[in-house]
Amino acid sequence: MDDSLKALLARTAPTLAEDCVGVAALIVLLLVGLHLPALV
């Protein structure tokens, strides 16, 4: 069980990191979009 989880994390680590960066970018865009009317 532990070996299969380690293998899974080893295979998906780069993709998981890219997905986290993408989610962070989407959150930033959402927050900027929601605060944009207050700035204009």
Secondary structure, DSSP 8 states (H G I E B T S, - for coil): -HHHHHHHHHHHHHHHHHHHHHHHHHHHHHHHHHHHHHH-
